[in-house]
C-alpha cells in the first residue's frame, strides 16, 4: 500500500508542474510588446495601437544622440521618461484606459500617438 501514496504524490506533482507551465504560456500570450526606435528626429513607428484588455508595453530604444530625444513625455498620462542612449526602456500601459495619447520629446521635435482600444 505505500506505493499507492507514492504514486498519488507523483501524479499530483506532475499536475502542479503542468499547470505552472500552462500559466506561463497564457501570460506570454496575453502580453504585447512593441519596439519604438528614437532616431532620425522621429519615433519609428510614430503611431502605436494597443489593446486595453492585454498587458501591453512599448519598448523605446533611443539611438539618436540629439539631446532633445532624451526625455519622452505623455502629458495626458502624466508620464515623463528618460531615454538613455542605446538602452531599451520598457513602459507598461496595461493600467491605462482606452483613448488616444500623444507623446513627444521635451522640446516637441519628436512626436507620436498611442491609441489604446
Biopython code that builds the backbone (N, CA, C, O; Angstrom):
import numpy as np
from Bio.PDB.StructureBuilder import StructureBuilder

atoms = [
    (1, "UNK", "N", (0.795, -1.217, 0.000)),
    (1, "UNK", "CA", (0.000, 0.000, 0.000)),
    (1, "UNK", "C", (0.839, 1.284, 0.000)),
    (1, "UNK", "O", (0.347, 2.313, -0.461)),
    (2, "UNK", "N", (2.077, 1.269, 0.494)),
    (2, "UNK", "CA", (2.849, 2.515, 0.460)),
    (2, "UNK", "C", (3.109, 2.998, -0.963)),
    (2, "UNK", "O", (3.323, 4.191, -1.178)),
    (3, "UNK", "N", (3.093, 2.101, -1.923)),
    (3, "UNK", "CA", (3.323, 2.515, -3.307)),
    (3, "UNK", "C", (2.178, 3.359, -3.838)),
    (3, "UNK", "O", (2.388, 4.167, -4.743)),
    (4, "UNK", "N", (0.970, 3.199, -3.304)),
    (4, "UNK", "CA", (-0.184, 3.996, -3.740)),
    (4, "UNK", "C", (0.011, 5.455, -3.352)),
    (4, "UNK", "O", (-0.247, 6.349, -4.158)),
    (5, "UNK", "N", (0.461, 5.704, -2.134)),
    (5, "UNK", "CA", (0.679, 7.103, -1.719)),
    (5, "UNK", "C", (1.812, 7.737, -2.522)),
    (5, "UNK", "O", (1.761, 8.927, -2.833)),
    (6, "UNK", "N", (2.831, 6.951, -2.856)),
    (6, "UNK", "CA", (3.923, 7.460, -3.691)),
    (6, "UNK", "C", (3.441, 7.797, -5.093)),
    (6, "UNK", "O", (3.814, 8.824, -5.658)),
    (7, "UNK", "N", (2.616, 6.929, -5.644)),
    (7, "UNK", "CA", (2.066, 7.160, -6.980)),
    (7, "UNK", "C", (1.169, 8.400, -6.990)),
    (7, "UNK", "O", (1.239, 9.212, -7.912)),
    (8, "UNK", "N", (0.336, 8.542, -5.971)),
    (8, "UNK", "CA", (-0.527, 9.734, -5.880)),
    (8, "UNK", "C", (0.301, 11.004, -5.757)),
    (8, "UNK", "O", (-0.035, 12.030, -6.348)),
    (9, "UNK", "N", (1.374, 10.934, -4.994)),
    (9, "UNK", "CA", (2.264, 12.091, -4.850)),
    (9, "UNK", "C", (2.866, 12.472, -6.202)),
    (9, "UNK", "O", (2.906, 13.652, -6.548)),
    (10, "UNK", "N", (3.336, 11.487, -6.967)),
    (10, "UNK", "CA", (3.920, 11.771, -8.283)),
    (10, "UNK", "C", (2.890, 12.344, -9.252)),
    (10, "UNK", "O", (3.196, 13.252, -10.025)),
    (11, "UNK", "N", (1.686, 11.818, -9.207)),
    (11, "UNK", "CA", (0.624, 12.341, -10.082)),
    (11, "UNK", "C", (0.318, 13.798, -9.728)),
    (11, "UNK", "O", (0.190, 14.637, -10.619)),
    (12, "UNK", "N", (0.203, 14.098, -8.449)),
    (12, "UNK", "CA", (-0.060, 15.484, -8.015)),
    (12, "UNK", "C", (1.076, 16.410, -8.422)),
    (12, "UNK", "O", (0.835, 17.532, -8.868)),
    (13, "UNK", "N", (2.302, 15.952, -8.274)),
    (13, "UNK", "CA", (3.462, 16.753, -8.647)),
    (13, "UNK", "C", (3.463, 17.052, -10.142)),
    (13, "UNK", "O", (3.733, 18.183, -10.546)),
    (14, "UNK", "N", (3.167, 16.056, -10.962)),
    (14, "UNK", "CA", (3.096, 16.266, -12.409)),
    (14, "UNK", "C", (1.984, 17.242, -12.783)),
    (14, "UNK", "O", (2.169, 18.080, -13.666)),
    (15, "UNK", "N", (0.850, 17.145, -12.131)),
    (15, "UNK", "CA", (-0.258, 18.074, -12.404)),
    (15, "UNK", "C", (0.123, 19.504, -12.042)),
    (15, "UNK", "O", (-0.182, 20.435, -12.788)),
    (16, "UNK", "N", (0.775, 19.682, -10.922)),
    (16, "UNK", "CA", (1.187, 21.029, -10.495)),
    (16, "UNK", "C", (2.193, 21.618, -11.472)),
    (16, "UNK", "O", (2.070, 22.782, -11.854)),
    (17, "UNK", "N", (3.188, 20.836, -11.884)),
    (17, "UNK", "CA", (4.188, 21.332, -12.829)),
    (17, "UNK", "C", (3.563, 21.653, -14.182)),
    (17, "UNK", "O", (3.923, 22.653, -14.804)),
    (18, "UNK", "N", (2.641, 20.828, -14.642)),
    (18, "UNK", "CA", (1.954, 21.089, -15.913)),
    (18, "UNK", "C", (1.129, 22.374, -15.825)),
    (18, "UNK", "O", (1.109, 23.167, -16.767)),
    (19, "UNK", "N", (0.463, 22.573, -14.716)),
    (19, "UNK", "CA", (-0.350, 23.768, -14.541)),
    (19, "UNK", "C", (0.522, 25.026, -14.528)),
    (19, "UNK", "O", (0.134, 26.049, -15.091)),
    (20, "UNK", "N", (1.680, 24.962, -13.901)),
    (20, "UNK", "CA", (2.596, 26.113, -13.875)),
    (20, "UNK", "C", (3.037, 26.486, -15.287)),
    (20, "UNK", "O", (3.089, 27.669, -15.623)),
    (21, "UNK", "N", (3.354, 25.497, -16.116)),
    (21, "UNK", "CA", (3.747, 25.755, -17.499)),
    (21, "UNK", "C", (2.593, 26.362, -18.294)),
    (21, "UNK", "O", (2.802, 27.255, -19.116)),
    (22, "UNK", "N", (1.390, 25.883, -18.050)),
    (22, "UNK", "CA", (0.206, 26.416, -18.713)),
    (22, "UNK", "C", (0.016, 27.898, -18.369)),
    (22, "UNK", "O", (-0.271, 28.710, -19.249)),
    (23, "UNK", "N", (0.175, 28.241, -17.103)),
    (23, "UNK", "CA", (0.029, 29.638, -16.654)),
    (23, "UNK", "C", (1.081, 30.517, -17.316)),
    (23, "UNK", "O", (0.765, 31.620, -17.761)),
    (24, "UNK", "N", (2.317, 30.056, -17.389)),
    (24, "UNK", "CA", (3.392, 30.839, -18.027)),
    (24, "UNK", "C", (3.074, 31.107, -19.488)),
    (24, "UNK", "O", (3.249, 32.228, -19.965)),
    (25, "UNK", "N", (2.606, 30.080, -20.209)),
    (25, "UNK", "CA", (2.262, 30.249, -21.623)),
    (25, "UNK", "C", (1.122, 31.238, -21.795)),
    (25, "UNK", "O", (1.156, 32.061, -22.709)),
    (26, "UNK", "N", (0.122, 31.174, -20.942)),
    (26, "UNK", "CA", (-1.018, 32.095, -21.018)),
    (26, "UNK", "C", (-0.575, 33.534, -20.787)),
    (26, "UNK", "O", (-1.051, 34.446, -21.463)),
    (27, "UNK", "N", (0.328, 33.740, -19.844)),
    (27, "UNK", "CA", (0.819, 35.082, -19.573)),
    (27, "UNK", "C", (1.585, 35.620, -20.767)),
    (27, "UNK", "O", (1.457, 36.803, -21.083)),
    (28, "UNK", "N", (2.372, 34.801, -21.440)),
    (28, "UNK", "CA", (3.102, 35.243, -22.616)),
    (28, "UNK", "C", (2.150, 35.582, -23.753)),
    (28, "UNK", "O", (2.403, 36.526, -24.501)),
    (29, "UNK", "N", (1.056, 34.830, -23.898)),
    (29, "UNK", "CA", (0.103, 35.098, -24.961)),
    (29, "UNK", "C", (-0.642, 36.405, -24.733)),
    (29, "UNK", "O", (-1.033, 37.071, -25.692)),
    (30, "UNK", "N", (-0.840, 36.777, -23.477)),
    (30, "UNK", "CA", (-1.601, 37.987, -23.183)),
    (30, "UNK", "C", (-0.728, 39.239, -23.182)),
    (30, "UNK", "O", (-1.241, 40.335, -22.955)),
    (31, "UNK", "N", (0.555, 39.109, -23.425)),
    (31, "UNK", "CA", (1.472, 40.232, -23.321)),
    (31, "UNK", "C", (1.896, 40.700, -24.708)),
    (31, "UNK", "O", (2.431, 39.918, -25.494)),
    (32, "UNK", "N", (1.660, 41.958, -25.006)),
    (32, "UNK", "CA", (2.092, 42.543, -26.267)),
    (32, "UNK", "C", (3.226, 43.519, -25.999)),
    (32, "UNK", "O", (3.184, 44.292, -25.042)),
    (33, "UNK", "N", (4.227, 43.475, -26.845)),
    (33, "UNK", "CA", (5.360, 44.376, -26.725)),
    (33, "UNK", "C", (5.684, 44.930, -28.107)),
    (33, "UNK", "O", (5.777, 44.181, -29.079)),
    (34, "UNK", "N", (5.852, 46.234, -28.184)),
    (34, "UNK", "CA", (6.155, 46.902, -29.449)),
    (34, "UNK", "C", (7.430, 47.707, -29.264)),
    (34, "UNK", "O", (7.591, 48.410, -28.267)),
    (35, "UNK", "N", (8.332, 47.601, -30.228)),
    (35, "UNK", "CA", (9.573, 48.370, -30.188)),
    (35, "UNK", "C", (9.394, 49.659, -30.967)),
    (35, "UNK", "O", (8.991, 49.639, -32.130)),
    (36, "UNK", "N", (9.696, 50.786, -30.323)),
    (36, "UNK", "CA", (9.675, 52.095, -30.978)),
    (36, "UNK", "C", (11.096, 52.648, -30.922)),
    (36, "UNK", "O", (11.655, 52.843, -29.843)),
    (37, "UNK", "N", (11.665, 52.894, -32.086)),
    (37, "UNK", "CA", (13.014, 53.440, -32.150)),
    (37, "UNK", "C", (12.956, 54.956, -32.211)),
    (37, "UNK", "O", (12.100, 55.537, -32.878)),
    (38, "UNK", "N", (13.885, 55.586, -31.501)),
    (38, "UNK", "CA", (14.000, 57.036, -31.491)),
    (38, "UNK", "C", (15.253, 57.364, -32.288)),
    (38, "UNK", "O", (16.372, 57.266, -31.783)),
    (39, "UNK", "N", (15.047, 57.760, -33.553)),
    (39, "UNK", "CA", (16.186, 58.041, -34.426)),
    (39, "UNK", "C", (15.755, 58.941, -35.573)),
    (39, "UNK", "O", (14.577, 59.013, -35.924)),
    (40, "UNK", "N", (16.724, 59.616, -36.140)),
    (40, "UNK", "CA", (16.486, 60.494, -37.298)),
    (40, "UNK", "C", (15.377, 61.510, -37.045)),
    (40, "UNK", "O", (14.558, 61.772, -37.926)),
    (41, "UNK", "N", (15.349, 62.075, -35.855)),
    (41, "UNK", "CA", (14.380, 63.099, -35.451)),
    (41, "UNK", "C", (12.928, 62.628, -35.529)),
    (41, "UNK", "O", (12.028, 63.412, -35.830)),
    (42, "UNK", "N", (12.708, 61.328, -35.251)),
    (42, "UNK", "CA", (11.339, 60.821, -35.227)),
    (42, "UNK", "C", (11.255, 59.535, -34.416)),
    (42, "UNK", "O", (12.259, 58.869, -34.162)),
    (43, "UNK", "N", (10.032, 59.206, -34.016)),
    (43, "UNK", "CA", (9.745, 57.920, -33.400)),
    (43, "UNK", "C", (9.332, 56.985, -34.526)),
    (43, "UNK", "O", (8.519, 57.354, -35.374)),
    (44, "UNK", "N", (9.886, 55.775, -34.538)),
    (44, "UNK", "CA", (9.571, 54.825, -35.602)),
    (44, "UNK", "C", (9.110, 53.516, -34.995)),
    (44, "UNK", "O", (9.945, 52.806, -34.434)),
    (45, "UNK", "N", (7.843, 53.144, -35.067)),
    (45, "UNK", "CA", (6.739, 53.865, -35.700)),
    (45, "UNK", "C", (6.242, 55.004, -34.802)),
    (45, "UNK", "O", (6.400, 54.968, -33.582)),
    (46, "UNK", "N", (5.646, 56.002, -35.431)),
    (46, "UNK", "CA", (5.143, 57.164, -34.695)),
    (46, "UNK", "C", (3.720, 56.934, -34.178)),
    (46, "UNK", "O", (3.274, 57.628, -33.265)),
    (47, "UNK", "N", (3.016, 55.974, -34.751)),
    (47, "UNK", "CA", (1.661, 55.643, -34.299)),
    (47, "UNK", "C", (1.651, 54.202, -33.801)),
    (47, "UNK", "O", (2.058, 53.274, -34.499)),
    (48, "UNK", "N", (1.174, 54.052, -32.575)),
    (48, "UNK", "CA", (1.152, 52.738, -31.936)),
    (48, "UNK", "C", (-0.262, 52.458, -31.446)),
    (48, "UNK", "O", (-0.907, 53.324, -30.856)),
    (49, "UNK", "N", (-0.741, 51.232, -31.698)),
    (49, "UNK", "CA", (-2.082, 50.834, -31.260)),
    (49, "UNK", "C", (-1.957, 49.613, -30.356)),
    (49, "UNK", "O", (-1.323, 48.622, -30.717)),
    (50, "UNK", "N", (-2.574, 49.698, -29.167)),
    (50, "UNK", "CA", (-2.551, 48.609, -28.194)),
    (50, "UNK", "C", (-3.969, 48.260, -27.777)),
    (50, "UNK", "O", (-4.859, 49.109, -27.820)),
    (51, "UNK", "N", (-4.181, 47.019, -27.374)),
    (51, "UNK", "CA", (-5.482, 46.597, -26.866)),
    (51, "UNK", "C", (-5.517, 46.790, -25.353)),
    (51, "UNK", "O", (-4.578, 46.423, -24.647)),
    (52, "UNK", "N", (-6.601, 47.364, -24.871)),
    (52, "UNK", "CA", (-6.728, 47.664, -23.444)),
    (52, "UNK", "C", (-6.847, 46.410, -22.594)),
    (52, "UNK", "O", (-6.491, 46.433, -21.416)),
    (53, "UNK", "N", (-7.333, 45.332, -23.156)),
    (53, "UNK", "CA", (-7.580, 44.128, -22.365)),
    (53, "UNK", "C", (-6.326, 43.281, -22.143)),
    (53, "UNK", "O", (-6.380, 42.276, -21.435)),
    (54, "UNK", "N", (-5.214, 43.670, -22.732)),
    (54, "UNK", "CA", (-3.983, 42.888, -22.610)),
    (54, "UNK", "C", (-2.941, 43.633, -21.799)),
    (54, "UNK", "O", (-3.031, 44.846, -21.611)),
    (55, "UNK", "N", (-1.949, 42.894, -21.319)),
    (55, "UNK", "CA", (-0.783, 43.506, -20.682)),
    (55, "UNK", "C", (0.103, 44.016, -21.809)),
    (55, "UNK", "O", (0.665, 43.227, -22.569)),
    (56, "UNK", "N", (0.226, 45.317, -21.917)),
    (56, "UNK", "CA", (0.932, 45.931, -23.040)),
    (56, "UNK", "C", (2.131, 46.726, -22.568)),
    (56, "UNK", "O", (2.135, 47.312, -21.485)),
    (57, "UNK", "N", (3.136, 46.727, -23.403)),
    (57, "UNK", "CA", (4.261, 47.602, -23.130)),
    (57, "UNK", "C", (4.861, 48.072, -24.446)),
    (57, "UNK", "O", (4.805, 47.385, -25.466)),
    (58, "UNK", "N", (5.431, 49.253, -24.387)),
    (58, "UNK", "CA", (6.196, 49.770, -25.501)),
    (58, "UNK", "C", (7.640, 49.826, -25.030)),
    (58, "UNK", "O", (7.938, 50.331, -23.947)),
    (59, "UNK", "N", (8.522, 49.302, -25.854)),
    (59, "UNK", "CA", (9.945, 49.352, -25.562)),
    (59, "UNK", "C", (10.543, 50.438, -26.455)),
    (59, "UNK", "O", (10.513, 50.332, -27.681)),
    (60, "UNK", "N", (11.082, 51.476, -25.829)),
    (60, "UNK", "CA", (11.693, 52.572, -26.556)),
    (60, "UNK", "C", (13.196, 52.350, -26.619)),
    (60, "UNK", "O", (13.825, 52.022, -25.613)),
    (61, "UNK", "N", (13.768, 52.529, -27.803)),
    (61, "UNK", "CA", (15.207, 52.414, -27.997)),
    (61, "UNK", "C", (15.695, 53.696, -28.651)),
    (61, "UNK", "O", (15.397, 53.961, -29.816)),
    (62, "UNK", "N", (16.444, 54.487, -27.897)),
    (62, "UNK", "CA", (16.964, 55.767, -28.398)),
    (62, "UNK", "C", (18.355, 55.556, -28.974)),
    (62, "UNK", "O", (19.297, 55.235, -28.250)),
    (63, "UNK", "N", (18.475, 55.743, -30.300)),
    (63, "UNK", "CA", (19.778, 55.645, -30.961)),
    (63, "UNK", "C", (20.243, 56.999, -31.474)),
    (63, "UNK", "O", (21.339, 57.119, -32.020)),
    (64, "UNK", "N", (19.416, 58.007, -31.300)),
    (64, "UNK", "CA", (19.734, 59.376, -31.721)),
    (64, "UNK", "C", (20.404, 60.097, -30.554)),
    (64, "UNK", "O", (19.842, 60.164, -29.461)),
    (65, "UNK", "N", (21.593, 60.633, -30.781)),
    (65, "UNK", "CA", (22.328, 61.297, -29.702)),
    (65, "UNK", "C", (21.861, 62.734, -29.452)),
    (65, "UNK", "O", (22.370, 63.398, -28.550)),
    (66, "UNK", "N", (20.910, 63.212, -30.231)),
    (66, "UNK", "CA", (20.367, 64.555, -30.036)),
    (66, "UNK", "C", (19.791, 64.664, -28.621)),
    (66, "UNK", "O", (19.002, 63.814, -28.208)),
    (67, "UNK", "N", (20.178, 65.698, -27.883)),
    (67, "UNK", "CA", (19.722, 65.863, -26.503)),
    (67, "UNK", "C", (18.204, 66.027, -26.394)),
    (67, "UNK", "O", (17.618, 65.717, -25.356)),
    (68, "UNK", "N", (17.581, 66.505, -27.443)),
    (68, "UNK", "CA", (16.126, 66.682, -27.424)),
    (68, "UNK", "C", (15.401, 65.350, -27.274)),
    (68, "UNK", "O", (14.283, 65.299, -26.763)),
    (69, "UNK", "N", (16.038, 64.281, -27.717)),
    (69, "UNK", "CA", (15.386, 62.966, -27.672)),
    (69, "UNK", "C", (15.549, 62.263, -26.327)),
    (69, "UNK", "O", (15.073, 61.139, -26.162)),
    (70, "UNK", "N", (16.207, 62.898, -25.369)),
    (70, "UNK", "CA", (16.494, 62.245, -24.093)),
    (70, "UNK", "C", (15.252, 62.030, -23.233)),
    (70, "UNK", "O", (15.186, 61.052, -22.488)),
    (71, "UNK", "N", (14.275, 62.917, -23.320)),
    (71, "UNK", "CA", (13.067, 62.777, -22.496)),
    (71, "UNK", "C", (11.849, 62.548, -23.365)),
    (71, "UNK", "O", (11.675, 63.175, -24.409)),
    (72, "UNK", "N", (11.015, 61.638, -22.908)),
    (72, "UNK", "CA", (9.776, 61.275, -23.579)),
    (72, "UNK", "C", (8.624, 61.668, -22.654)),
    (72, "UNK", "O", (8.621, 61.314, -21.475)),
    (73, "UNK", "N", (7.658, 62.393, -23.189)),
    (73, "UNK", "CA", (6.540, 62.878, -22.377)),
    (73, "UNK", "C", (5.214, 62.335, -22.903)),
    (73, "UNK", "O", (4.951, 62.340, -24.106)),
    (74, "UNK", "N", (4.386, 61.866, -21.970)),
    (74, "UNK", "CA", (2.992, 61.515, -22.226)),
    (74, "UNK", "C", (2.174, 62.441, -21.333)),
    (74, "UNK", "O", (1.831, 62.050, -20.218)),
    (75, "UNK", "N", (1.845, 63.666, -21.785)),
    (75, "UNK", "CA", (1.210, 64.641, -20.897)),
    (75, "UNK", "C", (-0.135, 64.203, -20.315)),
    (75, "UNK", "O", (-0.398, 64.454, -19.139)),
    (76, "UNK", "N", (-0.995, 63.551, -21.113)),
    (76, "UNK", "CA", (-2.305, 63.123, -20.606)),
    (76, "UNK", "C", (-2.182, 62.043, -19.537)),
    (76, "UNK", "O", (-3.057, 61.906, -18.682)),
    (77, "UNK", "N", (-1.100, 61.281, -19.588)),
    (77, "UNK", "CA", (-0.888, 60.206, -18.624)),
    (77, "UNK", "C", (0.009, 60.633, -17.469)),
    (77, "UNK", "O", (0.193, 59.886, -16.508)),
    (78, "UNK", "N", (0.567, 61.840, -17.568)),
    (78, "UNK", "CA", (1.449, 62.332, -16.512)),
    (78, "UNK", "C", (2.783, 61.603, -16.458)),
    (78, "UNK", "O", (3.392, 61.499, -15.394)),
    (79, "UNK", "N", (3.240, 61.097, -17.602)),
    (79, "UNK", "CA", (4.492, 60.360, -17.642)),
    (79, "UNK", "C", (5.617, 61.193, -18.241)),
    (79, "UNK", "O", (5.435, 61.862, -19.258)),
    (80, "UNK", "N", (6.762, 61.146, -17.609)),
    (80, "UNK", "CA", (7.996, 61.729, -18.124)),
    (80, "UNK", "C", (9.072, 60.660, -17.971)),
    (80, "UNK", "O", (9.390, 60.241, -16.858)),
    (81, "UNK", "N", (9.626, 60.228, -19.091)),
    (81, "UNK", "CA", (10.528, 59.089, -19.083)),
    (81, "UNK", "C", (11.859, 59.486, -19.705)),
    (81, "UNK", "O", (11.908, 60.072, -20.786)),
    (82, "UNK", "N", (12.938, 59.156, -18.999)),
    (82, "UNK", "CA", (14.271, 59.434, -19.529)),
    (82, "UNK", "C", (14.718, 58.248, -20.374)),
    (82, "UNK", "O", (14.705, 57.103, -19.921)),
    (83, "UNK", "N", (15.114, 58.541, -21.608)),
    (83, "UNK", "CA", (15.584, 57.515, -22.526)),
    (83, "UNK", "C", (17.103, 57.624, -22.635)),
    (83, "UNK", "O", (17.624, 58.600, -23.174)),
    (84, "UNK", "N", (17.799, 56.633, -22.127)),
    (84, "UNK", "CA", (19.252, 56.628, -22.213)),
    (84, "UNK", "C", (19.681, 56.182, -23.604)),
    (84, "UNK", "O", (19.015, 55.363, -24.238)),
    (85, "UNK", "N", (20.784, 56.720, -24.065)),
    (85, "UNK", "CA", (21.280, 56.415, -25.401)),
    (85, "UNK", "C", (21.641, 54.931, -25.525)),
    (85, "UNK", "O", (22.356, 54.380, -24.688)),
    (86, "UNK", "N", (21.132, 54.300, -26.583)),
    (86, "UNK", "CA", (21.390, 52.893, -26.913)),
    (86, "UNK", "C", (20.957, 51.911, -25.824)),
    (86, "UNK", "O", (21.522, 50.823, -25.711)),
    (87, "UNK", "N", (19.970, 52.286, -25.031)),
    (87, "UNK", "CA", (19.415, 51.417, -23.995)),
    (87, "UNK", "C", (17.917, 51.288, -24.218)),
    (87, "UNK", "O", (17.254, 52.260, -24.580)),
    (88, "UNK", "N", (17.383, 50.094, -24.004)),
    (88, "UNK", "CA", (15.941, 49.892, -24.118)),
    (88, "UNK", "C", (15.257, 50.272, -22.812)),
    (88, "UNK", "O", (15.718, 49.925, -21.725)),
    (89, "UNK", "N", (14.142, 50.993, -22.945)),
    (89, "UNK", "CA", (13.340, 51.388, -21.785)),
    (89, "UNK", "C", (11.917, 50.890, -22.032)),
    (89, "UNK", "O", (11.286, 51.267, -23.019)),
    (90, "UNK", "N", (11.417, 50.045, -21.138)),
    (90, "UNK", "CA", (10.070, 49.487, -21.270)),
    (90, "UNK", "C", (9.077, 50.311, -20.461)),
    (90, "UNK", "O", (9.338, 50.678, -19.315)),
    (91, "UNK", "N", (7.933, 50.594, -21.080)),
    (91, "UNK", "CA", (6.864, 51.334, -20.412)),
    (91, "UNK", "C", (5.599, 50.485, -20.512)),
    (91, "UNK", "O", (5.174, 50.111, -21.606)),
    (92, "UNK", "N", (5.006, 50.187, -19.362)),
    (92, "UNK", "CA", (3.812, 49.343, -19.287)),
    (92, "UNK", "C", (2.561, 50.219, -19.391)),
    (92, "UNK", "O", (2.437, 51.216, -18.679)),
    (93, "UNK", "N", (1.638, 49.848, -20.277)),
    (93, "UNK", "CA", (0.417, 50.622, -20.493)),
    (93, "UNK", "C", (-0.850, 49.840, -20.160)),
    (93, "UNK", "O", (-1.938, 50.231, -20.583)),
    (94, "UNK", "N", (-0.734, 48.749, -19.416)),
    (94, "UNK", "CA", (-1.912, 47.924, -19.148)),
    (94, "UNK", "C", (-2.890, 48.572, -18.178)),
    (94, "UNK", "O", (-4.052, 48.170, -18.134)),
    (95, "UNK", "N", (-2.464, 49.553, -17.407)),
    (95, "UNK", "CA", (-3.341, 50.169, -16.405)),
    (95, "UNK", "C", (-4.099, 51.396, -16.917)),
    (95, "UNK", "O", (-4.879, 51.993, -16.176)),
    (96, "UNK", "N", (-3.878, 51.768, -18.158)),
    (96, "UNK", "CA", (-4.491, 52.997, -18.672)),
    (96, "UNK", "C", (-5.749, 52.701, -19.478)),
    (96, "UNK", "O", (-5.822, 51.683, -20.167)),
    (97, "UNK", "N", (-6.735, 53.583, -19.397)),
    (97, "UNK", "CA", (-7.999, 53.356, -20.109)),
    (97, "UNK", "C", (-7.861, 53.597, -21.611)),
    (97, "UNK", "O", (-6.912, 54.241, -22.057)),
    (98, "UNK", "N", (-8.820, 53.072, -22.395)),
    (98, "UNK", "CA", (-8.802, 53.318, -23.837)),
    (98, "UNK", "C", (-8.843, 54.803, -24.147)),
    (98, "UNK", "O", (-9.461, 55.587, -23.427)),
    (99, "UNK", "N", (-8.179, 55.176, -25.225)),
    (99, "UNK", "CA", (-8.150, 56.568, -25.656)),
    (99, "UNK", "C", (-6.933, 56.837, -26.519)),
    (99, "UNK", "O", (-6.135, 55.940, -26.790)),
    (100, "UNK", "N", (-6.801, 58.087, -26.948)),
    (100, "UNK", "CA", (-5.647, 58.498, -27.745)),
    (100, "UNK", "C", (-4.753, 59.371, -26.889)),
    (100, "UNK", "O", (-5.213, 60.302, -26.228)),
    (101, "UNK", "N", (-3.471, 59.055, -26.911)),
    (101, "UNK", "CA", (-2.494, 59.759, -26.083)),
    (101, "UNK", "C", (-1.315, 60.182, -26.947)),
    (101, "UNK", "O", (-0.617, 59.346, -27.523)),
    (102, "UNK", "N", (-1.105, 61.480, -27.029)),
    (102, "UNK", "CA", (0.048, 61.979, -27.764)),
    (102, "UNK", "C", (1.287, 61.857, -26.893)),
    (102, "UNK", "O", (1.225, 62.009, -25.673)),
    (103, "UNK", "N", (2.406, 61.582, -27.537)),
    (103, "UNK", "CA", (3.678, 61.591, -26.827)),
    (103, "UNK", "C", (4.689, 62.338, -27.684)),
    (103, "UNK", "O", (4.612, 62.333, -28.912)),
    (104, "UNK", "N", (5.629, 62.974, -27.018)),
    (104, "UNK", "CA", (6.636, 63.752, -27.728)),
    (104, "UNK", "C", (7.864, 63.966, -26.864)),
    (104, "UNK", "O", (7.874, 63.665, -25.671)),
    (105, "UNK", "N", (8.900, 64.496, -27.499)),
    (105, "UNK", "CA", (10.146, 64.779, -26.793)),
    (105, "UNK", "C", (9.985, 66.066, -25.989)),
    (105, "UNK", "O", (8.994, 66.782, -26.131)),
    (106, "UNK", "N", (10.960, 66.342, -25.156)),
    (106, "UNK", "CA", (10.882, 67.507, -24.270)),
    (106, "UNK", "C", (10.711, 68.816, -25.034)),
    (106, "UNK", "O", (10.025, 69.723, -24.562)),
    (107, "UNK", "N", (11.325, 68.923, -26.205)),
    (107, "UNK", "CA", (11.222, 70.157, -26.996)),
    (107, "UNK", "C", (10.193, 70.027, -28.121)),
    (107, "UNK", "O", (10.092, 70.906, -28.977)),
    (108, "UNK", "N", (9.436, 68.937, -28.116)),
    (108, "UNK", "CA", (8.384, 68.674, -29.101)),
    (108, "UNK", "C", (8.915, 68.557, -30.532)),
    (108, "UNK", "O", (8.196, 68.848, -31.488)),
    (109, "UNK", "N", (10.169, 68.133, -30.678)),
    (109, "UNK", "CA", (10.730, 67.890, -32.008)),
    (109, "UNK", "C", (10.259, 66.533, -32.529)),
    (109, "UNK", "O", (9.906, 66.396, -33.700)),
    (110, "UNK", "N", (10.259, 65.538, -31.651)),
    (110, "UNK", "CA", (9.778, 64.201, -31.971)),
    (110, "UNK", "C", (8.338, 64.116, -31.479)),
    (110, "UNK", "O", (8.016, 64.646, -30.416)),
    (111, "UNK", "N", (7.466, 63.451, -32.245)),
    (111, "UNK", "CA", (6.093, 63.299, -31.768)),
    (111, "UNK", "C", (5.486, 61.998, -32.268)),
    (111, "UNK", "O", (5.896, 61.454, -33.294)),
    (112, "UNK", "N", (4.502, 61.512, -31.523)),
    (112, "UNK", "CA", (3.824, 60.291, -31.888)),
    (112, "UNK", "C", (2.478, 60.204, -31.197)),
    (112, "UNK", "O", (2.103, 61.079, -30.417)),
    (113, "UNK", "N", (1.753, 59.129, -31.496)),
    (113, "UNK", "CA", (0.430, 58.949, -30.896)),
    (113, "UNK", "C", (0.238, 57.491, -30.515)),
    (113, "UNK", "O", (0.502, 56.578, -31.298)),
    (114, "UNK", "N", (-0.230, 57.301, -29.287)),
    (114, "UNK", "CA", (-0.583, 55.979, -28.775)),
    (114, "UNK", "C", (-2.096, 55.891, -28.736)),
    (114, "UNK", "O", (-2.761, 56.770, -28.188)),
    (115, "UNK", "N", (-2.640, 54.831, -29.315)),
    (115, "UNK", "CA", (-4.086, 54.573, -29.265)),
    (115, "UNK", "C", (-4.310, 53.271, -28.520)),
    (115, "UNK", "O", (-3.793, 52.222, -28.904)),
    (116, "UNK", "N", (-5.086, 53.350, -27.450)),
    (116, "UNK", "CA", (-5.457, 52.171, -26.684)),
    (116, "UNK", "C", (-6.929, 51.902, -26.954)),
    (116, "UNK", "O", (-7.783, 52.739, -26.659)),
    (117, "UNK", "N", (-7.225, 50.735, -27.514)),
    (117, "UNK", "CA", (-8.613, 50.381, -27.885)),
    (117, "UNK", "C", (-9.132, 49.244, -27.037)),
    (117, "UNK", "O", (-10.273, 48.817, -27.210)),
]
sb = StructureBuilder()
sb.init_structure("model")
sb.init_model(0)
sb.init_chain("A")
sb.init_seg("    ")
for serial, (resi, resn, name, xyz) in enumerate(atoms, 1):
    if name == "N":
        sb.init_residue(resn, " ", resi, " ")
    sb.init_atom(name, np.array(xyz, "f"), 0.0, 1.0, " ", f" {name:<3s}", serial, name[0])
structure = sb.get_structure()
